[in-house]
């Protein structure tokens, strides 16, 4: 019961269709959640990640 209330509150906060499906699903039912896309290794992606990390490290240093 506690978990169902959490899922209902989660849906109300996010208006996410998957959260609604979990809130309304009967106990023991299965929900199909699509696989997330993975950003693989690529020079452009690595460059952007490196820039973000360097920027964050500069903010941390005094």
C-alpha positions in Angstrom: 0.0 0.0 0.0 2.8 2.4 0.9 4.6 1.8 -2.4 1.3 2.4 -4.4 0.8 5.7 -2.6 4.4 6.7 -3.5 3.8 5.9 -7.2 0.6 7.9 -7.2 2.3 10.9 -5.7 5.2 10.5 -8.2 2.8 10.6 -11.1 1.1 13.7 -9.7 4.4 15.5 -9.3 5.9 14.5 -12.7 2.8 13.8 -15.0 4.9 10.9 -16.4 2.8 8.3 -18.3 5.0 5.5 -16.9 4.4 6.6 -13.4 0.7 6.6 -14.0 0.8 3.1 -15.4 2.7 1.9 -12.3 0.2 3.7 -10.0 -2.8 2.1 -11.7 -1.4 -1.3 -12.3 -2.6 -4.2 -10.2 -0.1 -5.8 -7.8 2.0 -8.4 -9.6 1.3 -7.0 -13.1 4.1 -6.3 -15.5 4.9 -2.9 -17.1 7.0 -2.6 -20.2 9.5 0.2 -19.8 11.4 1.0 -23.0 15.2 0.7 -23.0 17.1 4.0 -22.6 19.3 5.2 -25.4 23.0 4.9 -24.6 25.5 7.5 -25.7 28.5 5.5 -26.7 32.1 6.5 -27.1 32.7 9.1 -29.8 35.3 11.9 -30.1 32.6 14.6 -30.0 30.9 13.2 -26.9 34.2 12.6 -25.2 35.2 16.3 -25.9 32.0 17.6 -24.5 32.2 15.5 -21.4 35.9 16.5 -20.9 34.8 20.2 -21.2 32.0 19.8 -18.6 34.3 18.0 -16.2 37.0 20.7 -16.5 34.5 23.4 -16.0 33.2 21.8 -12.9 36.7 21.2 -11.5 37.5 24.9 -12.1 34.4 25.9 -10.1 35.4 23.7 -7.2 38.9 25.1 -7.0 39.3 28.4 -5.1 
